[in-house]
Amino acid sequence: MPDRGGGPTGPRIRVGRPSRRVRTLLMTLGVLVVLAMAFVMFAGFWTDWLWYRSVAYSSVFTTTLWTKIGLFLVFGLLMALAVGLNIWLAHRLRPPLSAMSLEQQSLDRYRMSVAPYKKWVLLAITALVGLIAGASASGQWRTWLMYVNGVSFGQKDPQFKLDVSFYAFDLPFYRFLLGFGFAATVLSLIAAALTHYLYGGLRVTSPGARATGAATGHLSVLLGVFVSLKAVAYWLDRYGLAVKSSDFKATDNWTGLRYVDANAYLPAKTILFCIAVICAVLFFATLWRRTWQLPVIGFGLMVLSAILIGGLYPAIVQKFQVQPNEQAKEAPFIQKNIDATRDAYDIDDAQVDDYAGTSTTDDSSKLRASADSAASYRVMDPNVVSPAFQQLQQKRNYYQFPKTLDVDRYKGADGKEQDTVIGLRELNLQGLPKRNWINDHFTYTHGYGVIAARGTTTGTNPTGSPDFTESGLPTTGDLGKYEQRVYYGEKTEQYSIVGGPQKELDYEEDGEKTTSYQGDSGVSLSNAFNRAAYAVSFSEPQILYSGAIGDGSRILYNRTPKERVEAVAPWLTIDGDAYPAVVDGRIQWIVDAYTTTNGYPYASRTTLGDTTADSLTTNQRAVVAQQNQVNYIRNSVKATVDAYDGKVKLYEWDTEDPVLKTWRKAFPGTVKSRTDIPQQLMDHLRYPQDLFKVQRELLTRYHVENPAQFYSGSDAWQVPDDPTNKEPGSVPPYYLSMKMPGQDSQKFSLTTTFTPKGRPNLGAFMAVDADAASKDYGTIRLLRVTSTVKGPGQVQSELNGNDDVAEFVRNLKGTDSDIEYGNLLTVPLDGGFLYIEPVYTRGGTQNYPLLRKVAASYGSKIVFENSLGEALNEVFGVEESDTTTPPTEPPGDTTEPPATGDAALKKAIADAQKAYTDGETALKEQDWKAYGEAQAALEEALQRAAAAQPKASGGGGGSPGAPDADKPDKADPADKAGTPAKTDPADKADGEAGDQGD
């Protein structure tokens, strides 16, 4: 009989060995290859370390690194030990002899081939599974750090009365341990079974027993461990019901127990836990009984119980107890879900008030006066006017502005704070006159300056352009003196090498100005080792030998604000929109960051990438966190990135957030206290858009706090599509200084509208106080509309069908220009809602948007005028004189009496005809200044004609072509929109056709 541990026998064949010289050469080449591979792997590690040290966040790098190494070693060794020990034990328990059979003879050949290398095979297998397990475990560094540093939420779940921290911090780590245990047990079981089979402990076709007693006992113990882990899984599943996702009639992504969970699944999990414990004991008992009869019966009972108790019984409860009276059965659990969700998303304090939606005042003058104080109407839409910034302030092709500008608050020359549209003039490598390595990375290294414009007024050069408060190159204006160079920005994605012998282009204005970077940012390339590491890491060999690099050279990379904050705080979720502000003589990028978890019991989950998407995120701004699912979020950190030296600062914002407290324990010293925020920075902090969009999405359902009403969905809302954008998507929220009902003054706010689910009319209006310096910061106010009011889409449709708009569009088509709608702003006013929408033209001689018209709607009236003031006057039906304050003393009568008579009438008519012709010519040439002058001259001539016309009792005197003197406005050939009157029926038809085409 062959010995189970024997080795190969027979004569050995000597093979000729290579010469010593060849062996030396091969060994040298091998060592060089190994060193080269080691340096390539080390280069990434070394450059990362250098970068973290350069931004003064080396503790983040070391904490993360040592945590990963620790998890890798511990769990890698545990897995290798578990698998290796069971292989060794199976080999040790092999039978000394095996029955002669074809199966065993075939296996003898494998045993003989493996015998000389048994130790190496064992080492290779254990090393492989250890490396895989260690690498997998190292990816759980966040789970481990949250487990060991977790702090209490101070809130208990309603079912098990455990602190929320158990579900957010502890349960994920327990599940990781359980998964690791299952993996180790299954791999050990497979490895032990194969070893037993190879050495005859298990037999498939050989005569006699199929397994030796030793193999039976060994495998039974492993199966017992597996079933024990299953018992632990059943027990943890009980708590997992509190954070289990499921679809429910009332809402998607429901989290928490429902009636069937509490009354069927929960007791079923407890029963299955007990059965699994008994089954595990039966498996362990085979060490003495040496038979699988009882364990197999117990395992079969556990499987059957899982099907009947864990699957069939809950289905019966759902079918026959819940469905016949689902609303009543689920009401207590719906209430728990409502309370938890509102708390987890910080919407539990949202103030919901009923709002009529229709005006309570008939006094037009009073409404007009109220409109002036209700809001600072932002007619400069940051989502539209970027091309105007580009055309008027780009200055050089290698500069660019973002497609979507930002809205902030700055003090004007009068010292009053005003809404301001702002953007940075960043570097654009695509616009370089010549692309090469030196130009891309050494010469053109930074953008230059902040460009800002008033949000509520327009400029005059040309008319309708942004009214710049900071402009030029270098910039001058209201912002004063500040460091204008932009080395770090949203569009700065390439690396630059600065500070060395190669000079940088600073800017070109009255000659070329050069500079050399004076900041302490970046990593030094003064030594050859660093240069070699970056040459390998960036796959750019020129970094190693280029003469443009020398003493003082520094490499700048990871240059977008989002990249830098994500790198120094990898535990944060970053808002999709960083915005710039001039703070204490420096340009600072302000980045909102969130702490999240998906382990808040009973709170419904949301997918951040979907929730934060709107009509602008398709190609203009980033989406936060993509498909990251969460059910708890806080804007816990405000971060800044200096645009010149890239310095990153993290400030605590939410001082009560337990998730932030946990991460601050894990990474001490990385987040500054809220009290360290400078006042100048505080003046520019605002409520973040992405958090607002998450909250508004939740409030479409969770503004309802009554379980029965929530279940029925009768008061559900939806975020409407953006009616001003051709791309599909939700209407974006708008920053606007405005006054909500009950407020005494305007507040910088973030606003949005809702429509009832499936209907176009206005359902609600939402605003949050967005000024971080305000005591009411973060207060959410909801106005639930109680009457039928036009929604944004309906207002836009009415505007598109307006006769004045139709003719305006028709006239534009003759000038090869297009109309472009700006943000449709909604403002509560005296019980109703005022809609304001700027309208731009683009094309012709200028290929950027200029503000030409302003539309307004209040109640059932919609108007289309030349300016905001005219639109407000017209929509409320007041004359301009009614809105101005009369002088304290009436002026003396210094005007001459109007000229009368046929001569004066003929002269006035001739002047009116000339002004009309001049206006038509200016309109075709897109000369808006001349067009406005012509319209003013036309109005003046018509007034003279009306005054010169003789008055007859029948009203028929005077020239037949003159307007009725009693109704000069009605006969004005130039309508309020500043377009020629439509007296020809053919023109009327053309206007309607143009409207339909639009």
LINDA-V306693 format. One record per run of one state. SS is the DSSP state (H for helix, E for strand, - for the rest). FROM is the first residue (numbers start at 1). LEN is the number of residues. If there is no record, write none. Layout:
ss & from & len
SS & FROM & LEN
SS & FROM & LEN
This chain:
ss & from & len
- & 1 & 19
H & 20 & 35
- & 55 & 3
H & 58 & 35
- & 93 & 9
H & 102 & 14
- & 116 & 2
H & 118 & 21
- & 139 & 2
H & 141 & 9
- & 150 & 6
E & 156 & 1
- & 157 & 6
E & 163 & 1
H & 164 & 35
- & 199 & 3
E & 202 & 1
- & 203 & 8
E & 211 & 1
- & 212 & 1
H & 213 & 31
- & 244 & 1
E & 245 & 4
- & 249 & 2
E & 251 & 5
- & 256 & 3
H & 259 & 26
- & 285 & 1
H & 286 & 4
- & 290 & 3
H & 293 & 52
- & 345 & 6
E & 351 & 5
- & 356 & 8
H & 364 & 11
E & 375 & 1
- & 376 & 10
H & 386 & 8
- & 394 & 5
E & 399 & 2
- & 401 & 5
E & 406 & 6
- & 412 & 5
E & 417 & 8
- & 425 & 1
E & 426 & 2
- & 428 & 1
H & 429 & 3
- & 432 & 5
H & 437 & 7
- & 444 & 3
E & 447 & 2
- & 449 & 1
E & 450 & 11
- & 461 & 2
E & 463 & 9
- & 472 & 4
E & 476 & 2
- & 478 & 7
E & 485 & 2
- & 487 & 9
E & 496 & 3
- & 499 & 5
E & 504 & 5
- & 509 & 3
E & 512 & 4
- & 516 & 7
E & 523 & 2
- & 525 & 3
H & 528 & 10
- & 538 & 4
H & 542 & 4
- & 546 & 8
E & 554 & 3
- & 557 & 4
H & 561 & 8
- & 569 & 4
E & 573 & 2
- & 575 & 4
E & 579 & 5
- & 584 & 2
E & 586 & 12
- & 598 & 8
E & 606 & 2
H & 608 & 4
- & 612 & 17
E & 629 & 2
- & 631 & 1
E & 632 & 11
- & 643 & 5
E & 648 & 5
- & 653 & 5
H & 658 & 9
- & 667 & 5
E & 672 & 1
- & 673 & 1
H & 674 & 3
- & 677 & 2
H & 679 & 4
- & 683 & 3
E & 686 & 1
- & 687 & 2
H & 689 & 14
- & 703 & 4
H & 707 & 6
- & 713 & 4
E & 717 & 2
- & 719 & 2
E & 721 & 1
- & 722 & 8
E & 730 & 1
- & 731 & 3
E & 734 & 5
- & 739 & 8
E & 747 & 10
- & 757 & 5
E & 762 & 8
- & 770 & 1
E & 771 & 1
- & 772 & 8
E & 780 & 6
- & 786 & 6
H & 792 & 9
- & 801 & 2
H & 803 & 11
- & 814 & 3
E & 817 & 13
- & 830 & 2
E & 832 & 12
- & 844 & 2
E & 846 & 13
- & 859 & 2
E & 861 & 5
- & 866 & 2
H & 868 & 9
- & 877 & 3
H & 880 & 4
- & 884 & 18
H & 902 & 23
- & 925 & 3
H & 928 & 21
- & 949 & 16
H & 965 & 3
- & 968 & 6
E & 974 & 1
- & 975 & 5
E & 980 & 1
- & 981 & 4
H & 985 & 13
- & 998 & 1
